Amino acid sequence: MTVEPRASIVWDYAPAPEATDHLRLRDRYGLFIGGDFVEPADGRYAPTVNPATEEVIAEVAWAGPADMGRAIEVSRAAQPRWAALPDRERGKFLFRIARLIQERARELAVVETLDGGKPLRESRDVDIPLAAAHFFHYAGWADKLRFGVNAREVAPLGVVGQIVPWNFPLLMAAWKLAPALACGNTAILKPAETTPLTALLLAEICQEAELPEGVVSILPGDGAVGAALVRAPGLDKIAFTGSTAVGRDIQTALAGRGVELTLELGGKSANIVFEDAAIDQAVEGIVNGIFFNQGHVCCAGSRLLIQESVVDEVVAKLWARMGRLRVGDPLDKNTDVGAINSAEQLERISELVAAGEAEGAVRRSVQCELPERGYWFAPTMFTEVAPAHRVAVEEIFGPVVSVLTFRTQAEAIEKANNSKYGLAAGIWTDKGAKAFEVASALRAGVVWQNTYNHFDPTAAFGGYKESGFGREGGPAGLRPYLRVAR
Ligand code: NAD
């Protein structure tokens, strides 16, 4: 008797799109100045586009010089009153903002995904809860500031200008605003041009929380608006998160002006896999390290260093795992890799990947069906990468991992540190002592052991070398917003 082989069953996911009918988005958003949404003085508006569909979501006002002057004026007027509030009262406002972010979490997550292209699973489970957690954390610090700086006397800096990028729009706004406000400063935030919406919803939340007017202003706009904010007279500090090139420009513009500065810049972080690591767990960590948020992550584990003895096994398992990543509609709850944030970013990724091929690295991109409209890039791995290749040196800021190898622990450390950046690193090993030894030899602000891209509001985050200076998160995140008595 012959037995027919059983037909294999294809287990696939049914579409699971998140609903958008609960959104309360306006067609047009003004600038948020003095506790109200106002028209820009020169009447300039720009569309913000969904990168997964190229459809316009809303029109957003861009700030001009007159608006900036007005925002600085109201921030300046509000600051002494804000700083004079009992510390606990300031803390209560932050606490209210955190609670309102939680109440509007679903809406904020969907808007973050629409405006930026990141998978809903991430905006829902990472961006929005962490943004709320940052406000909760710094709400707790507002009446304990001295204890965050070795019990010294402290005072706020005054009015701070804050510029954030598009990869974690609400989360970066929370990283900036929460400590600044807890310390008694008033703040003017400039969101990125491609992702202004959740910052504008945060402005609504400030209204709902009855935050005193002028404590927070939100001035959307492009790089020119950011450059004008940096150069505007009347600010006591600039806090910037973005690319190293712009950070350099800002540092030059502020030289000799007595304006405080912190810079959170780019990275090319090493994710190091030793032969004694739990390989399956490491592969999950590599995937999370580079494909989380399409690789639009400053600390992405984009340089994968694998010990030679296990390189074939790790690469084979990683490639198999990459083939199972679901790329597509960011609103679908099963999507792992969403849309690239903008046409410009897609162009930059494509250009660097082409350079990788031209220089002789071996490219493998996952074969997957990509939507016809929108900006997409298939998860990609480079092997046969030499340390001097552009894909090993430059920040790609996309879903592209470059594999390098090493033989000994000393070589791993040397290769990991062989970068102009120093933002983060990952170490995968079974040996605790080895992990600590390697971590202390790495010139990186954050080092994860047997995990990657783990963020917590109580932990400091920041870079070495061209990844910037200053720390955000935890008590270390208070210091950049305080004058501390010697
Ligand atoms: P970007 O530097 O082009 O822009 C960042 C922000 O600065 C945007 O709001 C932009 O409008 C504004 N800007 C642009 N030119 C300016 C200028 N001349 N003066 C003042 N402001 C200006 O960076 P991006 O492409 O939006 O973001 C990606 C970069 O951000 C990557 O390099 C990434 O590594 C970095 N990043 C760093 C961290 C960190 O914590 N270290 C976190 C997230 C992103």
Residues whose N, C-alpha, C, O or C-beta is under 5 A from the ligand:
A	BS01	NAD	I163 V164 P165 W166 K190 P191 A192 E193 G221 D222 G223 G226 A227 T241 G242 S243 T244 V246 D249 E264 L265 G266 G267 V297 C298 S467
